[in-house]
Amino acid sequence: MKILVYSAKDFEIPFLRRANILHLDLDFTDKSLSYHTASLSKGYDCVSVFTNDDVSTHVLRELKLFGVKYIAARSAGYDNIDIREAESMDMHVANVPEYSPYAVAEHAVALMLALNRKIVIANEQVHDHNFTLSNLVGFDLNKKIVGLIGTGRIGGIMARIMHGFGCELLAYDINPSEELAKKYNVRFCSLNEVCLRSDIISIHTPLNNLTRHMLNDNLFSIMKKGVMIINTARGAVVRTSDLLKYLNNGIIGAYGADVYENERGIFFFDHSAKGIEDTMLKHLLAKRNVLITPHQAFATYEALVNIAETTFYNILEWSAGTTPENELTHKSSAIAYAK
């Protein structure tokens, strides 16, 4: 089997090479998969893709034309892949359903603490030899109300961490967890109540037709003044134009995110020479109460090992003529899980 890895990053290539235990024919390109780059797949049986690759209907048709039969996603999320179309063309798709939920949950906490305790601002000030504290006052997390939107693998770990801080936990999920309710006193309630009562809201939900722009003007308008929002799920769960409005009027006191709804073509690339043209992202980056990281929450040693090994487990199963347990085709009703 010949494999082409799209969107290959220098830091992940060694992990993928080590996971290729049968020494299958493996090539890499740093180019993202799109309609214009699909031709690179000519002669390959399998392509591996990441979250910002375009695996929509028209791209899948190009891949099929060039002979691709298998698509191995190096992520849990697959909202960028048209599963039904792949299935209709008898193409096989598999993902990495769990690589390290700890990595993402811990990154969410890092964003929360950095925003609350003004770590970035403090670091800038002391490097300018300014050791005053006037701009650096935060608050205790203890006894604060933390609202979790989504309590799957990552949200569940987030619940455990925030319970350790002594927070009161509210949560919204279409499948409430009795285990989280018992272990960490998580109270499941409506999305409206989570938004109405929480001091901090952390998003851990999938991106699908039901959650796209879930957090918008309607919900921002009922939030506590000064609420902090953390998003390590998918950028498009938040309507950025509405978010900016409520950052400007002070209702949202702080926003930390590892994702952005228009991140494709921006994140994972160095734009330092020419800058970016995305106006909304520029406005976000200009705000002192906003902290954006470039989709790095997954990037821990443990996660990279698991991603590489699971990706090659899927490929080796296909190579042997069997179906990996992570296959997504023939499961068209499945929800595209967040990272």
Buried (B, 14 or more C-beta within 10 A) or exposed (E): BBBBBBBBBEEBBEBBEEBBEEEBEBEBBEEBBBEEBBEBBEEBBBBBBBBBBBBBEEBBBBBBEBEBBBBBBBBBBBBBBBBEBBBEBEBBBBBBBBBBBBBBBBBBBBBBBBBBBBBEBBEEBEEEEEEEEEEEEEEEBEEBBBBBBBBBBBBBBBBBBBBEBEBBBBBBBEEBBEEBBEEBEBBBBEBEBBBBBBBBBBBBBBBBEEBBBBBBEEBBEEBBEEBBBBBBBBBBBBBBEBBBBBBEEEBBBBBBBBBBBBBBBBBBEEEEEEEEEBEBBEBBEEBEBBBBBBBEBBBBEEBBBBBBBBBBBBBBBBBEEEBBEBBBBEEEEBBBBBB
